[in-house]
Amino acid sequence: MQHTSPQPHSNALSVQSKTSLTASQQKLAVEINLTALNSKAEPERELVAEFTRVFDHEPPEAIESAFREWRLQSSFFPAIADITELISRWHGRVDHEDGKKIEANAAWDYVNRYLHKWGVDLLPLYSNGKVTTPPPLDSRIDYALRRIGGLKALNQVDVDKMPFMYRDFCEAYRLAPVAELMAGSLQQQFGEGKLLGNIKQLGQARSLEVSGEQPTTKRRLPKVERSDEWYAERRAKLKQMADELLAKRKK
């Protein structure tokens, strides 16, 4: 049986219908063609039509992501159920990311209203003999706010720099749960305990100096006594070396 390599799929995108295809249908045609080349198996015209019917309402980004992920994990042409599952995963990831962005944006709006009501110094409100103190901030909002410099920095930010502060706040708000989980290990690695260790060593060295003792790391070697004969012999040898050096330069 003669084996022929598959050619680009002609059924996926006909010349007559190119201009009438939607963006999703065009993306389907491209991805089906690439997947057919990757699997070395050309799908039947009826299967291509069914793929188009099922997925032509999906966003082009979802179609591209699903087919690309399939090609990375399989060398066979996918079934419709396979692509359906991958597209569902894509929607789940996108929905989750959109939800996090919406939540971070709501946190940003809240902290701005909080600043407007309570001010930088968080002074209590007095009304009809009652004192109202500002409520504590949520731990995630508090973390994100500290990362941008606190209420004072938010209050003084220039209008042209506000988008960058908003970006940094949202990013810090997203990372806040991770930072909370890592707080214990980070405290051990970078906390005050590391600094206190150095301070104790320095205090120990100073106490030795006050008591008249030298630290062991700075203890001096005992002075070696030399005889007059040793110094005379040393001077003679150095003079001889100097004379030889001068003689060589005169040559």
C-alpha positions in Angstrom: 0.0 0.0 0.0 1.5 3.3 -1.1 1.8 5.9 1.7 1.2 9.6 0.8 1.9 12.5 3.0 -1.2 14.5 3.7 -1.5 17.8 1.9 -3.0 21.0 3.4 -6.7 20.3 4.0 -8.7 21.6 1.1 -12.0 20.9 2.8 -11.3 23.1 5.8 -11.3 26.4 3.8 -12.7 26.6 0.3 -11.7 29.5 -1.9 -15.3 30.5 -2.6 -16.1 30.9 1.1 -13.0 32.7 2.4 -14.5 36.1 2.4 -17.8 34.9 4.1 -16.2 33.1 7.0 -16.3 34.5 10.5 -13.1 34.9 12.5 -13.9 31.8 14.5 -14.5 29.8 11.3 -11.2 31.0 9.8 -9.4 30.0 12.9 -11.0 26.6 12.9 -9.9 26.1 9.3 -6.3 27.0 10.1 -6.1 24.9 13.2 -7.8 21.8 11.6 -5.2 22.1 8.8 -2.3 22.3 11.2 -3.6 19.4 13.3 -4.1 17.3 10.1 -0.5 17.9 9.1 0.7 17.2 12.6 -1.2 13.9 12.8 -0.5 12.9 9.2 -4.2 12.1 8.8 -6.7 14.1 6.8 -10.2 14.2 8.2 -13.2 13.7 6.1 -15.2 16.6 4.7 -18.2 15.6 6.9 -16.1 15.7 10.1 -14.7 19.1 9.2 -18.2 20.4 8.7 -19.2 19.0 12.1 -16.2 20.7 13.8 -17.3 24.0 12.2 -21.0 23.5 13.3 -20.0 22.7 16.9 -17.2 25.3 17.4 -17.9 28.2 15.1 -19.5 30.2 18.0 -16.3 29.9 20.2 -13.8 32.7 20.5 -10.8 32.4 18.1 -8.5 32.4 21.1 -10.3 29.4 22.6 -10.1 27.5 19.4 -6.4 28.2 18.9 -5.6 27.3 22.5 -7.5 24.0 22.4 -6.0 22.8 19.2 -2.5 23.9 20.1 -2.7 22.1 23.5 -4.0 19.0 21.7 -1.0 19.0 19.3 1.4 19.2 22.2 0.0 16.2 23.9 -1.1 13.9 21.0 0.1 12.9 17.5 -3.4 11.8 16.5 -6.3 13.9 15.1 -8.7 14.8 17.9 -12.3 13.9 18.3 -14.9 16.6 18.8 -15.1 15.6 22.5 -11.4 16.2 23.0 -11.6 19.8 21.7 -14.8 20.4 23.6 -13.0 19.5 26.9 -10.0 21.7 26.1 -12.2 24.7 25.2 -14.1 24.2 28.4 -10.8 24.3 30.3 -9.9 27.5 28.5 -13.2 29.2 29.5 -12.6 28.1 33.1 -9.2 29.7 33.1 -10.4 32.9 31.5 -13.4 33.2 33.8 -11.2 32.7 36.8 -8.7 35.3 35.7 -11.6 37.7 34.9 -13.0 37.1 38.4 -9.7 37.9 40.0 -9.4 41.2 38.0 -12.9 42.2 39.0 -12.2 41.5 42.7 -9.0 43.4 42.6 -10.7 46.4 41.0 -13.4 46.3 43.7 -10.7 46.3 46.3 -9.1 49.3 44.7 -12.4 51.2 44.6 -13.0 50.3 48.3 -9.6 51.6 49.5 -10.1 54.9 47.7 -13.5 55.3 49.4 -11.9 54.4 52.7 -9.3 57.1 52.2 -11.9 59.6 51.3 -14.0 58.9 54.4 -11.3 58.4 57.0 -8.3 60.3 55.7 -4.6 59.5 56.0 -4.5 59.7 59.8 -7.7 57.5 60.4 -9.2 60.0 62.8 -12.5 59.0 64.5 -15.8 60.6 63.6 -17.8 62.4 66.3 -21.6 62.8 65.8 -24.4 63.2 68.4 -22.1 62.3 71.3 -21.0 59.1 69.5 -17.5 58.2 68.4 -17.0 56.1 65.3 -13.6 54.7 64.6 -12.4 53.4 61.2 -12.9 49.7 60.6 -9.8 47.6 60.1 -8.9 46.8 56.5 -9.1 43.3 55.1 -5.7 41.5 55.3 -5.4 41.3 51.5 -6.3 45.0 51.0 -3.9 45.9 53.8 -1.1 44.0 52.2 -1.7 45.5 48.8 -2.0 49.0 50.3 1.4 48.6 52.1 3.0 47.5 48.9 2.1 50.9 47.2 3.2 53.0 50.2 0.1 53.1 52.3 -2.7 55.6 52.5 -0.3 58.6 52.5 1.2 57.5 49.1 -2.3 57.0 47.7 -3.4 60.4 48.9 -0.4 62.2 47.3 -0.1 60.3 44.0 -0.1 62.4 40.9 -2.9 61.9 38.4 -0.5 60.8 35.7 1.0 58.1 38.0 -2.3 56.8 39.2 -2.6 54.0 36.5 0.8 52.6 37.6 -0.2 52.6 41.3 -3.5 50.9 40.3 -1.5 48.2 38.5 0.8 47.7 41.4 -2.1 47.5 43.9 -3.9 44.9 41.8 -0.8 42.8 41.4 -0.1 42.9 45.1 -3.7 42.1 45.9 -3.4 39.0 43.7 -0.2 37.9 45.4 -1.5 38.5 49.0 -2.7 35.0 49.7 0.7 33.5 48.5 2.5 36.1 50.7 0.4 35.1 53.7 1.2 31.4 53.2 5.0 32.1 52.9 5.1 34.5 55.8 6.4 32.0 58.3 9.2 30.7 56.1 10.2 34.2 55.0 10.4 35.3 58.6 12.8 32.6 59.4 14.9 33.3 56.3 14.9 37.1 56.3 13.4 38.1 59.7 14.8 40.0 62.7 16.3 36.8 64.1 19.0 36.9 61.4 19.9 40.5 62.4 19.9 39.7 66.1 22.5 37.0 65.6 24.9 39.6 64.1 24.2 42.0 66.9 24.9 39.4 69.6 28.3 38.6 68.0 29.2 42.3 67.9 28.2 42.8 71.6 30.3 39.8 72.6 33.4 41.3 70.8 32.8 44.7 72.5 32.5 43.1 75.9 35.9 41.4 75.4 37.5 44.7 74.5 36.1 46.4 77.6 37.4 43.6 79.9 40.9 44.1 78.4 40.9 40.8 76.4 41.3 40.6 72.7 38.8 38.6 70.6 40.2 35.3 69.5 39.9 36.3 65.8 42.1 39.4 66.4 44.8 37.9 68.8 48.3 39.0 67.9 51.2 36.7 67.4 54.0 36.9 70.0 57.0 39.2 69.1 60.1 37.3 68.0 63.3 38.5 69.6 66.4 38.8 67.2 70.0 39.0 68.1 72.4 41.8 67.0 74.4 39.2 64.9 71.2 38.3 63.0 70.5 41.9 62.1 74.1 42.5 61.0 74.0 39.4 58.8 70.7 40.5 57.4 72.0 44.0 56.5 75.1 42.6 54.8 73.0 40.3 52.7 70.7 43.1 51.6 73.7 45.3 50.7 75.2 42.5 48.7 71.9 42.1 46.8 71.7 45.8 46.1 75.3 45.9 44.8 74.6 43.0 42.4 71.5 44.7 41.1 73.4 48.0 40.5 76.2 46.0 38.7 73.6 44.4 36.3 72.1 47.8 35.5 75.6 49.3 34.5 76.2 46.5 32.0 
